[in-house]
Amino acid sequence: MSFSDLADPRDVLSSLTMAYNLREWTYLRTLSFVAVLLVQLELVNTAMKVFYKWGGKTKVVPVRGKHLDQLDMQDIIFIGCSKMAIPPFIFLLLRWCHHNPTLIPSSLSSVTFLNTLLPLPLLFIIYDLPYSLAHRFLHLHWVYPYIHKHHHKQKAPSRGNLDAVNVHPVEFHIGEYLHWFAVWFLTQLGLKVHLLSIVAFLFLAGVMASLNHTRFDVKWSALGVTWYDPKDHDVHHRLPRTNYGQYIQLWDKVLGTWRGYRDDDRVVKEDQLTGRYEGVSKSSLGKGK
């Protein structure tokens, strides 16, 4: 992508989805592509904490399960594997978008309500059904010890993105590529999905998955309905037979596996965090509900 490619704003998105030939990539281009994506992950995690504080938020969700204070070598390896799996996923998804221009429009001039705004909530709804079923499968007693048990070492997530991606590589790839499945499935229903909608979907998904693994007491509500609440996932880490959804709890409510957060759940004072874990400081403890 040259400077001339960026001269016309309408062509920027098309340029970003060009079908790169990996055999022609230089080491510098490869490293730059990987570095930009990994740095973006850290920036999102940092920005999330900063905006939380700027928004005047001080309350944190009390710890009701055993916190994993120290990450061991397996944790570090799994976190590294998850992060390094993201650039190939993004590359393959962008290449697929490039080869399907009628399904995935990318020019700014082609933005419409039907292909950009409407698909966004539908992508989350579509994603969470197969994710919930796959998640529930990983909790079967004859599967759980080999894959998903690792993630449940942490019963009180606090590190944001680090705790979110601290999963077995098999599990991470399932969750990651289901985003692609959601986009593909929506196009099979006859709806075009603009690249901007896909970018927004992946960005919001990253933020929501990270928030699910913090102690931040936030929720997104509209029209009198709570659409997203990280405390739902906190409940899952304590009560693993509940709340299998990743981003929304629609399918848990449909399938009867939803269990709401309860203020009167037991809190053990000795279990509260005494250090600093991704924005949860000692001074803020005890201010949760």
Summary of the structure (lengths in Angstrom):
residues: 289
radius of gyration: 19.9
end to end distance: 50.5
largest distance: 61.1
contacts: 844
relative contact order: 0.16
helix: 58%
strand: 4%
